[in-house]
Amino acid sequence: MNGINTISPQSLGSLLNREGAATLIDVRTPAEYRSGHASGAISIPLDELHPDKLPDLLGDTRLGHEQPLFLTCQSGIRATKAADRLKDAGFNNLFLLEGGTQAWNRAGLPMQRCGSAMSLERQVQIAIGMLLVLKVFFGFTVHELFFAAIPIIGAGLIVAGITRWCGMARLIAMMPWNQGTDCSRQVTI
């Protein structure tokens, strides 16, 4: 996986149980983090992860160099992007959590929740579903030009699937209900 090491949820869980033995960064959005994260994880969303500012945020310049730095997201895709970004900036002691937070949860390891936010993925699915239903409804009741938006939505889904970049997800992540208190301060490493 791009020359970046991986670690199983069980192995990382053992390391996190020993105080100060590991630092895990969760690169998901704040809403996703609040809805459930590996106990001990620190929230630094991928969009806010800047390699030059990371040592100040973590308070340790050795992380990712002399000491291992562990990364996770929901399934591993965003954590891989984060690891690539950090590797390009000279971080060489990085580990990805195999299977991400989903695998952590499936392994029965401790999760921490700081609210009941719905996952960003589910919010996007609901928004796209609503858009499609409304376009069809308005196409039959108001004007047939509403049907023209359906292929545009389909094209957006194709682009998101190919590039793994979703404009709607970015837009929904900025909504007020997806912003809130940063519960990473409640987590001890």
Secondary structure per residue as TSV (DSSP state, phi and psi in degrees):
chain	resnum	aa	ss	phi	psi
A	1	M	-	360.0	81.2
A	2	N	T	56.1	26.2
A	3	G	T	71.6	15.5
A	4	I	-	-105.3	132.0
A	5	N	E	-66.2	155.8
A	6	T	E	-122.3	162.5
A	7	I	E	-140.7	142.1
A	8	S	-	-73.7	154.4
A	9	P	H	-57.2	-39.6
A	10	Q	H	-64.7	-43.4
A	11	S	H	-64.8	-42.9
A	12	L	H	-67.4	-37.7
A	13	G	H	-58.3	-41.3
A	14	S	H	-63.6	-41.8
A	15	L	H	-64.8	-42.2
A	16	L	H	-68.0	-25.1
A	17	N	H	-68.6	-25.0
A	18	R	S	-89.8	112.3
A	19	E	T	-54.4	127.5
A	20	G	T	79.3	2.9
A	21	A	S	-83.7	-17.8
A	22	A	-	-154.2	151.2
A	23	T	-	-124.5	121.7
A	24	L	E	-114.0	125.0
A	25	I	E	-106.5	128.2
A	26	D	E	-100.5	118.1
A	27	V	-	-96.5	13.5
A	28	R	S	-76.4	173.5
A	29	T	-	-67.2	158.8
A	30	P	H	-55.9	-38.5
A	31	A	H	-65.6	-42.3
A	32	E	H	-64.3	-42.0
A	33	Y	H	-60.3	-46.9
A	34	R	H	-62.8	-33.0
A	35	S	H	-71.9	-16.1
A	36	G	-	157.5	123.8
A	37	H	E	-142.1	161.2
A	38	A	E	-60.9	130.8
A	39	S	T	-58.1	128.5
A	40	G	T	99.9	-8.0
A	41	A	E	-76.5	147.1
A	42	I	E	-105.8	134.1
A	43	S	E	-87.0	115.9
A	44	I	-	-137.6	95.8
A	45	P	-	-55.7	147.4
A	46	L	G	-52.7	-41.2
A	47	D	G	-65.4	-20.9
A	48	E	G	-104.5	3.2
A	49	L	-	-84.3	103.6
A	50	H	-	-116.0	116.4
A	51	P	T	-53.5	-36.3
A	52	D	T	-71.1	-23.5
A	53	K	T	-96.8	-11.6
A	54	L	H	-59.3	-45.6
A	55	P	H	-59.2	-35.9
A	56	D	H	-68.7	-41.1
A	57	L	H	-63.8	-39.9
A	58	L	H	-89.5	-15.6
A	59	G	T	72.6	21.2
A	60	D	-	-152.1	117.3
A	61	T	T	-78.7	-12.2
A	62	R	T	-81.7	-21.5
A	63	L	B	-63.6	130.3
A	64	G	T	87.2	-6.0
A	65	H	T	-120.7	-86.6
A	66	E	T	-76.3	-30.3
A	67	Q	B	-113.0	144.7
A	68	P	-	-69.3	147.9
A	69	L	E	-123.0	127.2
A	70	F	E	-105.7	140.8
A	71	L	E	-127.0	143.9
A	72	T	E	-148.0	162.1
A	73	C	-	-147.3	-152.3
A	74	Q	S	-70.0	-52.4
A	75	S	S	-125.7	-14.9
A	76	G	S	127.5	-15.3
A	77	I	H	-67.8	-51.3
A	78	R	H	-69.4	-33.4
A	79	A	H	-64.9	-35.9
A	80	T	H	-64.5	-42.1
A	81	K	H	-61.8	-42.7
A	82	A	H	-62.8	-43.3
A	83	A	H	-63.6	-40.7
A	84	D	H	-61.6	-42.7
A	85	R	H	-62.0	-45.4
A	86	L	H	-68.9	-38.9
A	87	K	H	-62.4	-42.5
A	88	D	H	-61.9	-25.6
A	89	A	T	-91.7	5.5
A	90	G	T	103.1	-0.4
A	91	F	-	-75.7	128.2
A	92	N	-	-125.5	1.8
A	93	N	-	-120.5	68.1
A	94	L	E	-115.7	146.0
A	95	F	E	-135.9	137.0
A	96	L	E	-98.7	137.6
A	97	L	E	-73.9	117.0
A	98	E	T	-58.6	122.2
A	99	G	T	79.2	-1.6
A	100	G	H	64.3	-158.8
A	101	T	H	-64.7	-29.7
A	102	Q	H	-59.6	-47.0
A	103	A	H	-66.6	-38.0
A	104	W	H	-57.7	-47.8
A	105	N	H	-65.9	-43.9
A	106	R	H	-61.7	-30.5
A	107	A	T	-76.2	-4.3
A	108	G	T	77.1	19.8
A	109	L	-	-80.9	157.7
A	110	P	-	-63.2	131.0
A	111	M	E	-112.1	151.9
A	112	Q	E	-124.3	136.4
A	113	R	-	-121.6	140.4
A	114	C	S	-123.8	31.1
A	115	G	S	152.9	-173.6
A	116	S	-	-124.6	39.3
A	117	A	-	-66.6	143.5
A	118	M	-	-79.7	145.3
A	119	S	-	-61.1	150.4
A	120	L	H	-60.5	-39.7
A	121	E	H	-58.9	-45.0
A	122	R	H	-66.0	-38.1
A	123	Q	H	-62.8	-40.1
A	124	V	H	-65.1	-43.7
A	125	Q	H	-60.9	-42.7
A	126	I	H	-65.1	-44.2
A	127	A	H	-62.4	-44.8
A	128	I	H	-66.3	-42.4
A	129	G	H	-59.5	-43.8
A	130	M	H	-64.1	-42.8
A	131	L	H	-58.4	-46.0
A	132	L	H	-64.5	-44.1
A	133	V	H	-62.2	-44.3
A	134	L	H	-64.1	-40.2
A	135	K	H	-63.2	-42.3
A	136	V	H	-66.5	-45.5
A	137	F	H	-58.6	-50.2
A	138	F	H	-68.5	-28.4
A	139	G	H	-64.9	-37.4
A	140	F	H	-82.6	-31.9
A	141	T	H	-101.5	-29.8
A	142	V	T	-106.8	-64.4
A	143	H	-	-159.9	143.5
A	144	E	G	-68.5	-12.1
A	145	L	G	-64.0	-20.9
A	146	F	G	-63.6	-26.0
A	147	F	G	-65.5	-24.3
A	148	A	G	-64.6	-25.0
A	149	A	H	-75.1	-20.2
A	150	I	H	-62.8	-46.8
A	151	P	H	-63.8	-29.6
A	152	I	H	-65.7	-43.0
A	153	I	H	-63.6	-42.4
A	154	G	H	-61.6	-41.8
A	155	A	H	-63.3	-38.9
A	156	G	H	-62.0	-39.1
A	157	L	H	-67.1	-38.5
A	158	I	H	-64.1	-46.8
A	159	V	H	-60.1	-44.0
A	160	A	H	-61.6	-39.6
A	161	G	H	-67.9	-37.6
A	162	I	H	-76.9	-44.4
A	163	T	H	-93.5	-13.0
A	164	R	S	61.0	24.3
A	165	W	-	-119.2	125.7
A	166	C	-	-125.6	110.7
A	167	G	H	-61.0	-37.9
A	168	M	H	-65.2	-39.0
A	169	A	H	-63.1	-40.9
A	170	R	H	-64.2	-41.3
A	171	L	H	-65.3	-46.5
A	172	I	H	-65.3	-34.7
A	173	A	H	-62.5	-25.4
A	174	M	T	-86.0	-6.1
A	175	M	S	-66.2	149.3
A	176	P	G	-56.3	-36.4
A	177	W	G	-70.1	-15.3
A	178	N	G	-97.6	2.9
A	179	Q	-	-105.8	157.5
A	180	G	-	168.4	-168.9
A	181	T	-	-63.9	141.5
A	182	D	-	-85.1	105.6
A	183	C	G	-82.6	4.5
A	184	S	G	-65.3	-22.6
A	185	R	G	-68.1	-20.4
A	186	Q	G	-82.2	-11.3
A	187	V	-	-94.9	134.7
A	188	T	-	-105.1	139.2
A	189	I	-	-95.1	360.0
